[in-house]
Amino acid sequence: MKRLLLAFSLFFAIPVNAAEITSKITDSVQLGVQGAAIQSTRIGASYSVSGTNIQSSSFGGVGGAGTYDINTSGQAFTFSESFNAADPTNVTTQSVSAGTIASPNLYGNSTTQLGGDKGSLAGSLSGTGVPTVTAGGAGTTATGQRTIELSVFK
């Protein structure tokens, strides 16, 4: 009797979890086309002058060149003058046409990026297979992915 009771107690102590098996399949396609962009930074005006054995009756400054003379005639001298004009303040409306920005405001420090060309860019999902992607023109990206997950006794 004790053996029979021991055998029956094992059935109650260990539950059966056969329903804990799951399977998941995820398909995805991601397509992208690069947009047109311009990054432009205005630069300010700058002026510098340096030299030896030079005297100045007027410095040029941001407005233009100055007036300089040799300090001691017959002696060696060095002279350097540089000027960078400031960028003007432009406030105009800009629009994108055919992947480029029409009449952009370009300043002293500018980076221009053309828009991508869709071309034949495409992607498709299939109920029975791996996702497919077709390459596009310049400035495009395409990613196809299939993920399969199997969980047992999660």
DOPA-845596 format. One line per field, with one value per residue (C-alpha): residue number from 1; x, y negated, z negated. Coordinates in pm, whole numbers, plus 50000, padded with zeros to 5 digits. Layout:
nr: (NUM,...)
px: (X,...)
py: (Y,...)
pz: (Z,...)
//
This chain:
nr: (1,2,3,4,5,6,7,8,9,10,11,12,13,14,15,16,17,18,19,20,21,22,23,24,25,26,27,28,29,30,31,32,33,34,35,36,37,38,39,40,41,42,43,44,45,46,47,48,49,50,51,52,53,54,55,56,57,58,59,60,61,62,63,64,65,66,67,68,69,70,71,72,73,74,75,76,77,78,79,80,81,82,83,84,85,86,87,88,89,90,91,92,93,94,95,96,97,98,99,100,101,102,103,104,105,106,107,108,109,110,111,112,113,114,115,116,117,118,119,120,121,122,123,124,125,126,127,128,129,130,131,132,133,134,135,136,137,138,139,140,141,142,143,144,145,146,147,148,149,150,151,152,153,154)
px: (50000,50285,50437,50110,50070,50428,50366,50046,50214,50468,50182,50062,50407,50530,50289,50302,50368,50348,50166,50475,50625,50597,50727,50744,50859,50905,50977,51067,51187,51327,51385,51546,51629,51878,51733,51899,52071,52298,52482,52624,52790,52854,53205,53282,53529,53889,54188,54548,54872,55224,55573,55908,56059,55713,55509,55142,54968,54632,54532,54309,54081,53771,53704,54013,54390,54581,54862,55210,55565,55911,56026,56403,56507,56776,56701,56545,56170,55893,55525,55209,54847,54545,54172,53869,53533,53232,52952,52640,52315,52089,51739,51575,51323,51480,51306,51405,51374,51502,51715,51889,51816,51740,51933,52081,52233,52601,52842,53216,53188,52939,52871,52624,52460,52257,51934,51922,51775,51503,51575,51444,51452,51196,51129,50876,50765,50675,50465,50680,51030,51288,51212,51366,51511,51609,51891,51806,52014,52277,52192,51954,51951,51752,51745,51550,51537,51375,51385,51282,51229,51151,51081,51048,50920,50941)
py: (50000,49765,49830,49754,49430,49330,49392,49182,48895,48856,48781,48496,48351,48308,48110,48162,47840,47958,47637,47418,47436,47119,47029,46678,46567,46193,46049,45684,45460,45111,44870,44525,44238,43970,43617,43305,43091,42791,42690,42340,42124,41753,41631,41287,41032,41047,40820,40858,40673,40745,40634,40504,40161,40044,39749,39692,39365,39550,39914,40058,40262,40434,40145,40192,40144,39908,39661,39781,39649,39787,39668,39647,39606,39843,40104,40445,40471,40731,40666,40876,40763,40991,40926,41157,41000,41104,41306,41101,41169,41350,41456,41620,41897,42219,42508,42860,42959,43284,43370,43032,42713,42424,42099,42202,41953,42049,41886,41910,42260,42481,42851,42958,43301,43400,43591,43961,44105,44365,44540,44897,44915,45174,45438,45715,45962,46323,46553,46849,46705,46451,46080,45945,45600,45432,45176,44816,44524,44322,44225,44514,44801,45125,45388,45716,45932,46257,46351,46696,46755,47089,47102,47423,47407,47030)
pz: (50000,49919,50260,50436,50237,50324,50697,50697,50511,50796,51038,50817,50744,51104,51325,51701,51902,52262,52362,52297,52649,52860,53203,53350,53698,53767,54112,54176,54458,54403,54695,54674,54909,54794,54794,54931,54665,54625,54311,54336,54070,54108,54043,53899,54024,53912,53959,53851,53912,53790,53874,53758,53836,53946,53823,53883,53950,53966,53923,54190,53968,54098,54337,54557,54581,54353,54414,54311,54347,54279,53938,54003,54365,54487,54218,54277,54221,54227,54284,54301,54328,54370,54395,54416,54497,54288,54447,54519,54336,54584,54493,54793,54843,54966,55143,55248,55614,55771,55467,55440,55246,55481,55411,55075,54831,54846,54603,54532,54380,54571,54622,54892,54922,55228,55184,55267,55586,55522,55852,55831,55448,55334,55070,55025,54760,54836,54622,54721,54762,54660,54730,55051,55124,55452,55457,55540,55663,55477,55118,55047,54795,54788,54512,54510,54197,54079,53711,53590,53217,53052,52678,52482,52121,52116)
//
